[in-house]
Amino acid sequence: MTFPNFDLTTIAGESTTLSEVSDRVTMVVNVASKCGFTPQYEALQELQNTYQKRGFTVLGFPCNLFMMQEPGGAEQIVEFCSATYGVDFPLFEKTHVNGRAQHPLYAELVKTPDASGKAGRVKWNFEKFVIGPDGDVHRFRSRTAPDDPAIIALIEEGVNAKLEVA
């Protein structure tokens, strides 16, 4: 299956598409700087550091829909992420992950059920979607740490399969 391509806007206001990373294992995460799960930025950056040269990337989508936990503008978000967690993975403009203004990327992602078989709305910040180079999507709710063994196994499987094809 090929995951659909989507137009995206980086946090710096530049246009790009999901096709830029379509050959990589990608983790899409809705992030926020004032959330109880915000420390997950550290593990997300560790994953980026560990696997980026092997064909993996994290994509962070700041979201202010859950109790206004991402109130800052683009510059404040970048400064916070960089200074506090050393984030260098791609960040995008603030994104609606639910509701009438839901980004088409998230409209597609939320069709994927989680481990308990439930699809639908994003429930909170730091919900993770791992997309393989084959377009296969796996969903992990906020309480699942980015470095959870199930996520690591998916990343390893995806980057190893990519290496076998090359």
HUDA-V23119 format. One record per residue. N is the residue number from 0. D_FIRST is the distance of its C-alpha to the first C-alpha in Angstrom with 2 decimals. Layout:
n->N d_first->D_FIRST
n->N d_first->D_FIRST
This chain:
n->0 d_first->0.00
n->1 d_first->3.79
n->2 d_first->6.41
n->3 d_first->9.26
n->4 d_first->12.30
n->5 d_first->15.54
n->6 d_first->19.17
n->7 d_first->20.96
n->8 d_first->24.61
n->9 d_first->25.87
n->10 d_first->28.84
n->11 d_first->30.99
n->12 d_first->30.03
n->13 d_first->28.03
n->14 d_first->25.06
n->15 d_first->21.78
n->16 d_first->18.08
n->17 d_first->15.12
n->18 d_first->14.17
n->19 d_first->17.22
n->20 d_first->15.48
n->21 d_first->11.86
n->22 d_first->12.79
n->23 d_first->14.34
n->24 d_first->13.99
n->25 d_first->15.05
n->26 d_first->17.13
n->27 d_first->17.78
n->28 d_first->21.19
n->29 d_first->23.63
n->30 d_first->26.95
n->31 d_first->30.64
n->32 d_first->33.86
n->33 d_first->36.10
n->34 d_first->34.14
n->35 d_first->34.93
n->36 d_first->31.54
n->37 d_first->32.28
n->38 d_first->33.27
n->39 d_first->29.59
n->40 d_first->29.57
n->41 d_first->31.36
n->42 d_first->28.69
n->43 d_first->25.92
n->44 d_first->27.99
n->45 d_first->28.60
n->46 d_first->24.89
n->47 d_first->24.66
n->48 d_first->27.75
n->49 d_first->26.66
n->50 d_first->23.13
n->51 d_first->22.91
n->52 d_first->24.18
n->53 d_first->21.59
n->54 d_first->18.55
n->55 d_first->18.47
n->56 d_first->19.58
n->57 d_first->20.67
n->58 d_first->20.55
n->59 d_first->23.41
n->60 d_first->23.80
n->61 d_first->27.43
n->62 d_first->27.97
n->63 d_first->31.38
n->64 d_first->30.52
n->65 d_first->31.68
n->66 d_first->35.49
n->67 d_first->35.56
n->68 d_first->34.66
n->69 d_first->33.55
n->70 d_first->36.55
n->71 d_first->36.92
n->72 d_first->36.03
n->73 d_first->33.83
n->74 d_first->36.68
n->75 d_first->37.58
n->76 d_first->34.03
n->77 d_first->33.68
n->78 d_first->37.20
n->79 d_first->36.66
n->80 d_first->33.41
n->81 d_first->34.90
n->82 d_first->38.37
n->83 d_first->37.55
n->84 d_first->34.44
n->85 d_first->34.13
n->86 d_first->30.70
n->87 d_first->29.35
n->88 d_first->25.62
n->89 d_first->24.48
n->90 d_first->25.74
n->91 d_first->25.07
n->92 d_first->27.33
n->93 d_first->28.09
n->94 d_first->25.25
n->95 d_first->25.39
n->96 d_first->22.83
n->97 d_first->24.28
n->98 d_first->26.53
n->99 d_first->27.16
n->100 d_first->26.49
n->101 d_first->23.15
n->102 d_first->21.01
n->103 d_first->17.86
n->104 d_first->15.85
n->105 d_first->17.49
n->106 d_first->17.21
n->107 d_first->13.42
n->108 d_first->13.88
n->109 d_first->16.59
n->110 d_first->14.53
n->111 d_first->13.55
n->112 d_first->16.42
n->113 d_first->18.58
n->114 d_first->20.09
n->115 d_first->22.46
n->116 d_first->19.87
n->117 d_first->20.84
n->118 d_first->18.62
n->119 d_first->20.37
n->120 d_first->22.53
n->121 d_first->22.79
n->122 d_first->26.02
n->123 d_first->27.46
n->124 d_first->27.30
n->125 d_first->25.34
n->126 d_first->22.41
n->127 d_first->19.62
n->128 d_first->15.83
n->129 d_first->14.28
n->130 d_first->10.96
n->131 d_first->9.90
n->132 d_first->9.33
n->133 d_first->5.92
n->134 d_first->5.34
n->135 d_first->6.70
n->136 d_first->9.87
n->137 d_first->13.30
n->138 d_first->16.37
n->139 d_first->19.93
n->140 d_first->23.00
n->141 d_first->25.81
n->142 d_first->27.98
n->143 d_first->25.51
n->144 d_first->26.66
n->145 d_first->24.34
n->146 d_first->25.62
n->147 d_first->25.15
n->148 d_first->24.52
n->149 d_first->21.24
n->150 d_first->19.92
n->151 d_first->21.55
n->152 d_first->19.97
n->153 d_first->16.39
n->154 d_first->17.51
n->155 d_first->19.28
n->156 d_first->16.50
n->157 d_first->14.13
n->158 d_first->17.01
n->159 d_first->18.26
n->160 d_first->15.11
n->161 d_first->15.12
n->162 d_first->18.81
n->163 d_first->18.46
n->164 d_first->16.31
n->165 d_first->18.88
